[in-house]
Amino acid sequence: MLARRIIPCLDVREGKVVKGVKFRNHEIIGDIVPLAQKYAEMGADELVFYDITASSDQRVVDKSWVSRIAEKIDIPFCVAGGIKTVEQARIILEMGADKISINSPALANPELITELNQRFGQQCIVIGIDSFYNKDTNQYEVYQFTGDESRTQKTSWTTFDWIQEVQKRGAGEIVLNCMNQDGVREGYDIVQLKQARAVCNVPLIASGGAGAIEHFTTVFKDADVDGALAASVFHKNVIEMAELKQTLINENVEIRPC
Amino acid sequence: MSVNTDQKIVIIDTGCANLSSLRFAVERLGYKVEVSFDEAVIKNADKVFLPGVGSANAAMHIINERKLIPIIKSLTQPVLGICLGMQLMTAFSKEGNVDCLQLIDEQVNPIQAEGLRLPHMGWNTLSSISDHPIFSGITFDDYFYFVHSFCVSTSTNTLATCDYGQTFAASIGSGNFAGVQFHPERSGKAGAKIIKNFLEMKA
Protein backbone atom coordinates (compact mmCIF):
# COMPACT_ATOMS: atom_id res chain seq x y z
CA MET A 1 0.00 0.00 0.00
CA LEU A 2 1.02 3.56 -0.64
CA ALA A 3 2.61 4.90 2.54
CA ARG A 4 1.84 8.26 4.13
CA ARG A 5 4.91 10.45 4.02
CA ILE A 6 6.82 12.15 6.85
CA ILE A 7 8.55 15.18 5.40
CA PRO A 8 11.06 17.24 7.38
CA CYS A 9 11.28 20.76 6.01
CA LEU A 10 14.55 22.61 6.11
CA ASP A 11 14.22 26.37 5.78
CA VAL A 12 17.37 27.62 4.09
CA ARG A 13 18.85 31.08 4.37
CA GLU A 14 22.29 31.78 2.88
CA GLY A 15 23.31 28.14 2.86
CA LYS A 16 22.26 27.45 6.45
CA VAL A 17 19.17 25.75 7.82
CA VAL A 18 17.14 28.16 9.94
CA LYS A 19 13.86 28.10 11.81
CA GLY A 20 11.61 30.96 12.82
CA VAL A 21 8.43 31.11 14.84
CA LYS A 22 5.39 32.19 12.85
CA PHE A 23 7.77 32.94 9.98
CA ARG A 24 9.79 35.41 12.11
CA ASN A 25 13.02 35.63 14.13
CA HIS A 26 15.03 33.01 12.29
CA GLU A 27 17.71 31.14 14.17
CA ILE A 28 20.43 29.01 12.56
CA ILE A 29 19.97 25.25 13.01
CA GLY A 30 22.96 23.94 11.03
CA ASP A 31 24.56 23.12 7.65
CA ILE A 32 22.31 21.81 4.90
CA VAL A 33 24.03 18.69 3.59
CA PRO A 34 24.80 16.96 6.92
CA LEU A 35 21.28 17.69 8.16
CA ALA A 36 19.76 16.36 4.93
CA GLN A 37 21.86 13.21 5.20
CA LYS A 38 20.93 12.75 8.83
CA TYR A 39 17.21 12.97 8.06
CA ALA A 40 17.48 10.57 5.10
CA GLU A 41 19.29 8.04 7.27
CA MET A 42 16.80 8.44 10.12
CA GLY A 43 13.94 7.40 7.86
CA ALA A 44 12.44 10.62 6.45
CA ASP A 45 10.39 9.82 3.36
CA GLU A 46 11.16 13.05 1.58
CA LEU A 47 12.75 16.42 2.28
CA VAL A 48 11.73 19.96 1.42
CA PHE A 49 14.30 22.73 1.21
CA TYR A 50 12.65 26.09 1.36
CA ASP A 51 14.82 29.09 0.52
CA ILE A 52 12.96 31.63 2.59
CA THR A 53 14.84 34.67 1.38
CA ALA A 54 14.74 34.10 -2.35
CA SER A 55 11.24 35.08 -3.31
CA SER A 56 10.99 38.19 -1.17
CA ASP A 57 14.45 39.51 -2.08
CA GLN A 58 13.51 39.47 -5.79
CA ARG A 59 16.46 37.26 -6.65
CA VAL A 60 17.36 33.62 -7.00
CA VAL A 61 20.16 32.90 -4.58
CA ASP A 62 23.03 30.49 -5.25
CA LYS A 63 21.50 27.03 -5.50
CA SER A 64 24.66 24.95 -5.85
CA TRP A 65 23.72 23.26 -2.57
CA VAL A 66 20.96 21.48 -4.51
CA SER A 67 23.42 19.26 -6.34
CA ARG A 68 25.46 18.74 -3.18
CA ILE A 69 22.30 17.33 -1.57
CA ALA A 70 21.42 15.23 -4.63
CA GLU A 71 24.88 13.69 -4.48
CA LYS A 72 24.45 12.53 -0.90
CA ILE A 73 20.85 11.53 -0.30
CA ASP A 74 18.81 8.65 -1.74
CA ILE A 75 15.28 9.86 -1.00
CA PRO A 76 13.27 12.39 -3.00
CA PHE A 77 13.55 16.07 -2.26
CA CYS A 78 11.85 19.26 -3.28
CA VAL A 79 13.28 22.75 -3.59
CA ALA A 80 11.16 25.83 -2.95
CA GLY A 81 11.83 29.52 -3.02
CA GLY A 82 12.08 32.14 -5.73
CA ILE A 83 11.56 29.94 -8.78
CA LYS A 84 9.81 32.31 -11.16
CA THR A 85 10.61 30.96 -14.62
CA VAL A 86 10.77 27.69 -16.53
CA GLU A 87 14.51 28.22 -16.95
CA GLN A 88 15.09 28.62 -13.19
CA ALA A 89 13.07 25.45 -12.61
CA ARG A 90 15.10 23.57 -15.20
CA ILE A 91 18.37 24.44 -13.46
CA ILE A 92 17.11 23.21 -10.07
CA LEU A 93 15.74 19.96 -11.54
CA GLU A 94 18.95 19.32 -13.48
CA MET A 95 20.94 19.77 -10.28
CA GLY A 96 19.05 16.71 -9.01
CA ALA A 97 15.95 18.01 -7.24
CA ASP A 98 12.94 15.75 -7.79
CA LYS A 99 10.36 18.50 -7.46
CA ILE A 100 10.12 22.23 -7.39
CA SER A 101 7.67 24.07 -5.21
CA ILE A 102 6.18 27.39 -6.31
CA ASN A 103 4.35 29.77 -4.01
CA SER A 104 4.39 33.58 -4.49
CA PRO A 105 5.41 33.49 -8.19
CA ALA A 106 2.42 31.26 -8.97
CA LEU A 107 0.15 33.84 -7.34
CA ALA A 108 1.76 36.63 -9.33
CA ASN A 109 1.54 34.63 -12.56
CA PRO A 110 -0.73 31.55 -12.44
CA GLU A 111 0.20 30.78 -16.06
CA LEU A 112 3.63 29.73 -14.74
CA ILE A 113 2.04 26.56 -13.31
CA THR A 114 0.75 25.61 -16.76
CA GLU A 115 4.11 26.30 -18.39
CA LEU A 116 6.01 24.25 -15.80
CA ASN A 117 3.55 21.40 -16.18
CA GLN A 118 3.99 21.33 -19.95
CA ARG A 119 7.76 21.43 -19.79
CA PHE A 120 8.51 19.08 -16.88
CA GLY A 121 5.32 17.13 -16.24
CA GLN A 122 2.81 17.27 -13.42
CA GLN A 123 4.85 14.99 -11.13
CA CYS A 124 7.43 17.61 -10.21
CA ILE A 125 5.21 20.68 -9.82
CA VAL A 126 4.38 21.34 -6.17
CA ILE A 127 2.34 24.37 -5.20
CA GLY A 128 2.94 25.78 -1.74
CA ILE A 129 0.09 27.75 -0.23
CA ASP A 130 0.39 29.99 2.82
CA SER A 131 -3.07 30.15 4.27
CA PHE A 132 -4.19 32.40 7.12
CA TYR A 133 -7.47 31.99 8.98
CA ASN A 134 -9.08 35.39 9.35
CA LYS A 135 -11.30 35.24 12.44
CA ASP A 136 -13.10 38.47 11.52
CA THR A 137 -14.26 37.27 8.13
CA ASN A 138 -14.25 33.55 8.98
CA GLN A 139 -12.30 33.01 5.75
CA TYR A 140 -9.11 31.16 4.88
CA GLU A 141 -7.00 33.68 2.96
CA VAL A 142 -3.94 33.09 0.79
CA TYR A 143 -0.86 35.19 1.57
CA GLN A 144 2.25 35.84 -0.49
CA PHE A 145 5.84 36.92 0.19
CA THR A 146 5.63 35.40 3.65
CA GLY A 147 9.43 35.06 3.85
CA ASP A 148 9.74 38.81 4.46
CA GLU A 149 7.58 40.51 7.05
CA SER A 150 7.74 43.90 5.32
CA ARG A 151 6.38 42.49 2.06
CA THR A 152 3.96 39.84 3.34
CA GLN A 153 0.55 40.57 1.90
CA LYS A 154 -2.87 39.11 1.58
CA THR A 155 -3.97 38.08 -1.91
CA SER A 156 -7.50 38.15 -3.30
CA TRP A 157 -7.66 34.35 -3.27
CA THR A 158 -9.46 32.29 -0.70
CA THR A 159 -7.53 29.13 0.09
CA PHE A 160 -10.01 26.59 -1.29
CA ASP A 161 -10.53 28.53 -4.54
CA TRP A 162 -6.78 28.71 -5.06
CA ILE A 163 -6.41 24.97 -4.35
CA GLN A 164 -8.88 24.28 -7.15
CA GLU A 165 -7.27 26.78 -9.51
CA VAL A 166 -3.76 25.33 -9.17
CA GLN A 167 -5.07 21.82 -9.84
CA LYS A 168 -6.79 23.02 -13.02
CA ARG A 169 -3.47 24.49 -14.09
CA GLY A 170 -1.57 21.25 -13.58
CA ALA A 171 -0.16 21.13 -10.07
CA GLY A 172 1.01 17.65 -9.06
CA GLU A 173 0.95 18.18 -5.30
CA ILE A 174 -0.15 20.83 -2.83
CA VAL A 175 1.56 21.80 0.43
CA LEU A 176 -0.91 23.67 2.59
CA ASN A 177 0.84 25.72 5.21
CA CYS A 178 -1.57 26.86 7.89
CA MET A 179 0.09 30.09 9.03
CA ASN A 180 -1.82 30.46 12.29
CA GLN A 181 -0.27 27.18 13.42
CA ASP A 182 3.23 27.61 12.03
CA GLY A 183 5.99 27.03 14.54
CA VAL A 184 3.76 26.98 17.60
CA ARG A 185 3.56 23.16 17.84
CA GLU A 186 -0.06 22.94 18.90
CA GLY A 187 -1.12 20.57 16.16
CA TYR A 188 -2.07 20.71 12.48
CA ASP A 189 -5.17 22.66 11.46
CA ILE A 190 -7.43 19.63 11.01
CA VAL A 191 -10.55 21.69 10.27
CA GLN A 192 -8.87 23.53 7.43
CA LEU A 193 -7.05 20.47 6.08
CA LYS A 194 -10.27 18.45 5.95
CA GLN A 195 -11.88 21.15 3.85
CA ALA A 196 -8.80 21.33 1.64
CA ARG A 197 -8.84 17.54 1.23
CA ALA A 198 -12.42 17.68 0.00
CA VAL A 199 -11.39 19.83 -2.98
CA CYS A 200 -7.92 18.36 -3.55
CA ASN A 201 -7.52 15.37 -5.88
CA VAL A 202 -3.73 15.51 -6.05
CA PRO A 203 -1.50 14.57 -3.11
CA LEU A 204 -2.01 16.99 -0.19
CA ILE A 205 0.73 17.72 2.34
CA ALA A 206 -0.10 19.25 5.73
CA SER A 207 2.24 21.93 7.05
CA GLY A 208 2.33 24.03 10.19
CA GLY A 209 1.73 23.09 13.79
CA ALA A 210 3.37 19.69 14.40
CA GLY A 211 4.44 19.51 18.03
CA ALA A 212 3.84 15.94 19.18
CA ILE A 213 3.52 12.45 17.76
CA GLU A 214 -0.27 12.42 18.20
CA HIS A 215 -0.53 15.44 15.87
CA PHE A 216 0.74 13.24 13.03
CA THR A 217 -1.66 10.43 13.90
CA THR A 218 -4.57 12.88 13.88
CA VAL A 219 -3.63 14.59 10.63
CA PHE A 220 -3.36 11.28 8.76
CA LYS A 221 -6.46 9.71 10.28
CA ASP A 222 -8.78 12.73 10.42
CA ALA A 223 -7.65 14.93 7.53
CA ASP A 224 -6.59 12.05 5.24
CA VAL A 225 -3.51 13.93 4.00
CA ASP A 226 -0.83 12.13 1.98
CA GLY A 227 2.07 13.61 3.86
CA ALA A 228 2.88 15.67 6.92
CA LEU A 229 5.58 18.27 6.89
CA ALA A 230 7.36 19.49 10.00
CA ALA A 231 10.51 21.35 10.88
CA SER A 232 11.23 22.37 14.46
CA VAL A 233 10.11 19.12 16.09
CA PHE A 234 12.79 17.32 14.11
CA HIS A 235 15.49 20.00 14.26
CA LYS A 236 15.11 20.33 18.03
CA ASN A 237 14.72 16.58 18.61
CA VAL A 238 11.28 17.04 20.14
CA ILE A 239 10.17 14.02 18.09
CA GLU A 240 12.35 11.07 17.22
CA MET A 241 11.70 9.72 13.70
CA ALA A 242 11.84 6.02 14.58
CA GLU A 243 9.44 6.46 17.49
CA LEU A 244 7.09 8.58 15.36
CA LYS A 245 6.96 6.01 12.58
CA GLN A 246 6.55 3.05 14.93
CA THR A 247 3.71 4.81 16.74
CA LEU A 248 1.96 5.52 13.43
CA ILE A 249 2.41 1.89 12.36
CA ASN A 250 0.91 0.76 15.68
CA GLU A 251 -2.02 3.11 14.98
CA ASN A 252 -2.53 1.34 11.63
CA VAL A 253 -1.37 4.26 9.52
CA GLU A 254 0.43 2.95 6.41
CA ILE A 255 4.05 4.00 6.93
CA ARG A 256 7.40 2.98 5.48
CA PRO A 257 9.34 1.69 8.51
CA CYS A 258 12.70 3.27 9.33
CA MET B 1 32.63 -12.51 -4.91
CA SER B 2 34.54 -9.67 -6.48
CA VAL B 3 32.53 -6.96 -8.10
CA ASN B 4 33.59 -5.44 -11.38
CA THR B 5 33.41 -1.70 -10.79
CA ASP B 6 35.47 -1.08 -13.93
CA GLN B 7 32.56 -1.73 -16.24
CA LYS B 8 31.62 0.94 -18.74
CA ILE B 9 28.33 2.31 -17.52
CA VAL B 10 26.42 4.83 -19.55
CA ILE B 11 23.30 6.85 -18.80
CA ILE B 12 21.68 7.82 -22.08
CA ASP B 13 21.31 11.59 -22.14
CA THR B 14 17.65 11.86 -22.98
CA GLY B 15 17.65 15.57 -22.20
CA CYS B 16 15.24 14.92 -19.36
CA ALA B 17 15.71 16.89 -16.19
CA ASN B 18 16.86 14.59 -13.42
CA LEU B 19 19.76 12.68 -14.93
CA SER B 20 22.08 13.76 -12.15
CA SER B 21 20.21 11.98 -9.35
CA LEU B 22 20.66 8.69 -11.22
CA ARG B 23 24.32 9.45 -11.90
CA PHE B 24 24.90 10.19 -8.21
CA ALA B 25 23.14 6.96 -7.20
CA VAL B 26 25.43 4.89 -9.44
CA GLU B 27 28.48 6.76 -8.17
CA ARG B 28 27.45 6.15 -4.54
CA LEU B 29 27.80 2.43 -5.30
CA GLY B 30 31.43 2.99 -6.30
CA TYR B 31 31.01 2.88 -10.07
CA LYS B 32 32.11 5.38 -12.69
CA VAL B 33 29.40 6.45 -15.06
CA GLU B 34 29.16 8.55 -18.20
CA VAL B 35 26.13 10.55 -19.35
CA SER B 36 26.07 10.61 -23.14
CA PHE B 37 24.04 10.52 -26.33
CA ASP B 38 27.06 9.60 -28.45
CA GLU B 39 26.49 6.44 -30.50
CA ALA B 40 29.96 4.93 -29.96
CA VAL B 41 29.92 5.58 -26.22
CA ILE B 42 26.47 4.03 -25.76
CA LYS B 43 27.17 0.99 -27.95
CA ASN B 44 30.46 0.34 -26.21
CA ALA B 45 28.92 0.31 -22.71
CA ASP B 46 28.59 -2.83 -20.58
CA LYS B 47 25.40 -1.52 -18.92
CA VAL B 48 23.07 1.18 -20.12
CA PHE B 49 20.47 3.23 -18.24
CA LEU B 50 17.56 4.85 -20.02
CA PRO B 51 16.23 7.51 -17.64
CA GLY B 52 13.32 9.82 -18.08
CA VAL B 53 10.93 12.17 -16.39
CA GLY B 54 8.24 14.39 -17.81
CA SER B 55 5.90 13.50 -20.65
CA ALA B 56 6.37 10.62 -23.11
CA ASN B 57 5.76 12.97 -26.01
CA ALA B 58 8.47 15.45 -25.06
CA ALA B 59 10.96 12.68 -24.29
CA MET B 60 10.38 10.80 -27.58
CA HIS B 61 10.79 14.10 -29.41
CA ILE B 62 14.25 14.64 -27.91
CA ILE B 63 15.25 10.97 -28.40
CA ASN B 64 14.26 11.27 -32.04
CA GLU B 65 16.04 14.60 -32.47
CA ARG B 66 19.24 13.10 -31.06
CA LYS B 67 18.89 10.14 -33.45
CA LEU B 68 18.86 7.73 -30.52
CA ILE B 69 16.05 5.43 -31.66
CA PRO B 70 18.10 3.06 -33.91
CA ILE B 71 20.99 3.18 -31.43
CA ILE B 72 18.84 2.08 -28.47
CA LYS B 73 17.11 -0.59 -30.55
CA SER B 74 20.46 -2.06 -31.60
CA LEU B 75 21.73 -2.54 -28.05
CA THR B 76 22.43 -6.11 -26.93
CA GLN B 77 23.90 -5.41 -23.47
CA PRO B 78 21.62 -5.08 -20.41
CA VAL B 79 19.57 -1.87 -20.55
CA LEU B 80 17.51 -0.59 -17.59
CA GLY B 81 14.77 1.96 -18.18
CA ILE B 82 13.70 4.07 -15.24
CA CYS B 83 10.23 5.56 -14.71
CA LEU B 84 9.38 7.28 -18.01
CA GLY B 85 12.42 5.47 -19.44
CA MET B 86 10.63 2.18 -18.74
CA GLN B 87 7.46 3.47 -20.40
CA LEU B 88 9.44 4.54 -23.47
CA MET B 89 10.60 0.93 -23.93
CA THR B 90 7.05 -0.06 -24.87
CA ALA B 91 5.36 0.18 -28.27
CA PHE B 92 3.01 3.06 -27.58
CA SER B 93 2.02 5.56 -24.90
CA LYS B 94 -1.44 7.00 -24.46
CA GLU B 95 0.26 9.98 -22.81
CA GLY B 96 0.25 12.20 -25.88
CA ASN B 97 -0.54 9.18 -28.11
CA VAL B 98 3.06 8.69 -29.10
CA ASP B 99 4.91 5.75 -30.65
CA CYS B 100 7.67 4.58 -28.33
CA LEU B 101 10.82 2.47 -28.81
CA GLN B 102 9.05 -0.90 -29.46
CA LEU B 103 11.55 -2.81 -27.31
CA ILE B 104 8.91 -4.51 -25.18
CA ASP B 105 5.48 -5.32 -26.58
CA GLU B 106 3.37 -3.27 -24.17
CA GLN B 107 1.28 -0.13 -24.09
CA VAL B 108 1.19 2.73 -21.58
CA ASN B 109 -2.24 3.78 -20.30
CA PRO B 110 -3.58 6.13 -17.60
CA ILE B 111 -3.69 4.54 -14.13
CA GLN B 112 -7.22 3.45 -13.24
CA ALA B 113 -6.87 4.66 -9.67
CA GLU B 114 -10.50 3.99 -8.68
CA GLY B 115 -10.90 7.30 -6.89
CA LEU B 116 -7.44 7.35 -5.32
CA ARG B 117 -5.36 10.49 -5.76
CA LEU B 118 -3.26 10.98 -8.87
CA PRO B 119 -0.37 11.13 -9.54
CA HIS B 120 0.48 7.91 -7.69
CA MET B 121 3.17 9.65 -5.65
CA GLY B 122 5.14 8.26 -2.77
CA TRP B 123 6.52 5.04 -1.31
CA ASN B 124 4.76 1.80 -2.16
CA THR B 125 5.49 -1.90 -1.84
CA LEU B 126 5.47 -4.57 -4.56
CA SER B 127 2.61 -7.06 -4.78
CA SER B 128 4.49 -9.68 -6.82
CA ILE B 129 8.17 -10.10 -7.54
CA SER B 130 9.74 -12.30 -10.23
CA ASP B 131 13.09 -14.04 -10.00
CA HIS B 132 14.68 -11.62 -12.48
CA PRO B 133 18.22 -10.84 -11.24
CA ILE B 134 17.45 -7.12 -10.64
CA PHE B 135 15.01 -8.19 -7.89
CA SER B 136 17.47 -10.47 -6.14
CA GLY B 137 17.09 -10.01 -2.38
CA ILE B 138 14.04 -7.71 -2.72
CA THR B 139 11.04 -8.58 -0.54
CA PHE B 140 7.41 -7.52 -0.09
CA ASP B 141 8.55 -5.40 2.88
CA ASP B 142 10.67 -3.12 0.69
CA TYR B 143 9.24 0.27 -0.29
CA PHE B 144 10.02 2.06 -3.55
CA TYR B 145 9.38 5.66 -4.57
CA PHE B 146 6.80 6.02 -7.36
CA VAL B 147 5.69 9.18 -9.19
CA HIS B 148 3.45 8.59 -12.21
CA SER B 149 -0.03 8.90 -13.64
CA PHE B 150 0.39 6.40 -16.48
CA CYS B 151 1.28 2.73 -16.25
CA VAL B 152 1.80 -0.56 -18.07
CA SER B 153 -0.69 -3.36 -17.39
CA THR B 154 0.49 -6.73 -16.15
CA SER B 155 1.37 -9.43 -18.72
CA THR B 156 3.99 -12.08 -19.41
CA ASN B 157 6.55 -9.25 -19.67
CA THR B 158 5.88 -8.21 -16.06
CA LEU B 159 8.81 -8.59 -13.66
CA ALA B 160 7.07 -7.11 -10.60
CA THR B 161 3.68 -5.61 -9.80
CA CYS B 162 2.37 -2.83 -7.59
CA ASP B 163 -1.21 -2.06 -6.50
CA TYR B 164 -2.72 1.40 -6.64
CA GLY B 165 -6.40 1.29 -7.56
CA GLN B 166 -5.40 -1.31 -10.13
CA THR B 167 -2.55 -3.81 -10.25
CA PHE B 168 0.06 -2.55 -12.70
CA ALA B 169 3.57 -3.48 -13.81
CA ALA B 170 6.16 -2.03 -11.43
CA SER B 171 8.74 -3.58 -13.71
CA ILE B 172 8.78 -5.07 -17.21
CA GLY B 173 11.40 -6.91 -19.21
CA SER B 174 12.13 -8.65 -22.47
CA GLY B 175 15.51 -10.04 -23.50
CA ASN B 176 18.26 -7.61 -22.53
CA PHE B 177 15.79 -4.79 -21.86
CA ALA B 178 14.22 -4.22 -18.46
CA GLY B 179 12.54 -1.28 -16.84
CA VAL B 180 11.22 -0.15 -13.48
CA GLN B 181 8.31 2.24 -12.98
CA PHE B 182 9.64 3.49 -9.64
CA HIS B 183 12.77 5.57 -9.03
CA PRO B 184 15.46 3.25 -7.60
CA GLU B 185 17.81 6.24 -7.35
CA ARG B 186 15.38 7.80 -4.87
CA SER B 187 14.26 4.64 -3.07
CA GLY B 188 16.78 4.43 -0.25
CA LYS B 189 18.61 1.16 0.39
CA ALA B 190 16.07 -0.98 -1.49
CA GLY B 191 16.49 1.17 -4.60
CA ALA B 192 20.27 1.06 -4.34
CA LYS B 193 20.00 -2.75 -4.22
CA ILE B 194 18.11 -2.78 -7.53
CA ILE B 195 20.76 -0.60 -9.19
CA LYS B 196 23.52 -2.77 -7.71
CA ASN B 197 21.80 -5.95 -8.90
CA PHE B 198 21.59 -4.51 -12.41
CA LEU B 199 25.24 -3.47 -12.41
CA GLU B 200 26.31 -6.89 -11.15
CA MET B 201 24.22 -8.78 -13.71
CA LYS B 202 26.12 -10.98 -16.14
CA ALA B 203 25.96 -9.35 -19.54
HADDOCK unambig.tbl for C-alpha pairs under 7 A between the chains (distance, minus, plus):
assign (segid A and resid 1 and name CA) (segid B and resid 124 and name CA) 5.53 0.50 0.50
assign (segid A and resid 1 and name CA) (segid B and resid 125 and name CA) 6.09 0.50 0.50
assign (segid A and resid 1 and name CA) (segid B and resid 163 and name CA) 6.92 0.50 0.50
assign (segid A and resid 2 and name CA) (segid B and resid 122 and name CA) 6.60 0.50 0.50
assign (segid A and resid 2 and name CA) (segid B and resid 123 and name CA) 5.73 0.50 0.50
assign (segid A and resid 2 and name CA) (segid B and resid 124 and name CA) 4.41 0.50 0.50
assign (segid A and resid 3 and name CA) (segid B and resid 122 and name CA) 6.77 0.50 0.50
assign (segid A and resid 3 and name CA) (segid B and resid 123 and name CA) 5.49 0.50 0.50
assign (segid A and resid 3 and name CA) (segid B and resid 124 and name CA) 6.03 0.50 0.50
assign (segid A and resid 70 and name CA) (segid B and resid 21 and name CA) 5.86 0.50 0.50
assign (segid A and resid 71 and name CA) (segid B and resid 21 and name CA) 6.97 0.50 0.50
assign (segid A and resid 71 and name CA) (segid B and resid 24 and name CA) 5.12 0.50 0.50
assign (segid A and resid 74 and name CA) (segid B and resid 185 and name CA) 6.20 0.50 0.50
assign (segid A and resid 74 and name CA) (segid B and resid 186 and name CA) 4.72 0.50 0.50
assign (segid A and resid 74 and name CA) (segid B and resid 187 and name CA) 6.21 0.50 0.50
assign (segid A and resid 74 and name CA) (segid B and resid 188 and name CA) 4.91 0.50 0.50
assign (segid A and resid 75 and name CA) (segid B and resid 186 and name CA) 4.38 0.50 0.50
assign (segid A and resid 75 and name CA) (segid B and resid 187 and name CA) 5.71 0.50 0.50
assign (segid A and resid 75 and name CA) (segid B and resid 188 and name CA) 5.68 0.50 0.50
assign (segid A and resid 76 and name CA) (segid B and resid 186 and name CA) 5.39 0.50 0.50
assign (segid A and resid 90 and name CA) (segid B and resid 17 and name CA) 6.78 0.50 0.50
assign (segid A and resid 93 and name CA) (segid B and resid 17 and name CA) 5.58 0.50 0.50
assign (segid A and resid 93 and name CA) (segid B and resid 18 and name CA) 5.79 0.50 0.50
assign (segid A and resid 94 and name CA) (segid B and resid 17 and name CA) 4.87 0.50 0.50
assign (segid A and resid 94 and name CA) (segid B and resid 18 and name CA) 5.17 0.50 0.50
assign (segid A and resid 94 and name CA) (segid B and resid 19 and name CA) 6.84 0.50 0.50
assign (segid A and resid 94 and name CA) (segid B and resid 20 and name CA) 6.51 0.50 0.50
assign (segid A and resid 95 and name CA) (segid B and resid 20 and name CA) 6.39 0.50 0.50
assign (segid A and resid 96 and name CA) (segid B and resid 18 and name CA) 5.36 0.50 0.50
assign (segid A and resid 96 and name CA) (segid B and resid 20 and name CA) 5.26 0.50 0.50
assign (segid A and resid 96 and name CA) (segid B and resid 21 and name CA) 4.88 0.50 0.50
assign (segid A and resid 98 and name CA) (segid B and resid 18 and name CA) 6.95 0.50 0.50
assign (segid A and resid 120 and name CA) (segid B and resid 54 and name CA) 4.79 0.50 0.50
assign (segid A and resid 121 and name CA) (segid B and resid 54 and name CA) 4.30 0.50 0.50
assign (segid A and resid 121 and name CA) (segid B and resid 55 and name CA) 5.74 0.50 0.50
assign (segid A and resid 123 and name CA) (segid B and resid 119 and name CA) 6.68 0.50 0.50
assign (segid A and resid 123 and name CA) (segid B and resid 147 and name CA) 6.18 0.50 0.50
assign (segid A and resid 123 and name CA) (segid B and resid 148 and name CA) 6.64 0.50 0.50
assign (segid A and resid 172 and name CA) (segid B and resid 119 and name CA) 6.68 0.50 0.50
assign (segid A and resid 201 and name CA) (segid B and resid 117 and name CA) 5.33 0.50 0.50
assign (segid A and resid 201 and name CA) (segid B and resid 118 and name CA) 6.81 0.50 0.50
assign (segid A and resid 202 and name CA) (segid B and resid 117 and name CA) 5.29 0.50 0.50
assign (segid A and resid 202 and name CA) (segid B and resid 118 and name CA) 5.36 0.50 0.50
assign (segid A and resid 202 and name CA) (segid B and resid 119 and name CA) 6.53 0.50 0.50
assign (segid A and resid 203 and name CA) (segid B and resid 117 and name CA) 6.21 0.50 0.50
assign (segid A and resid 256 and name CA) (segid B and resid 143 and name CA) 6.64 0.50 0.50
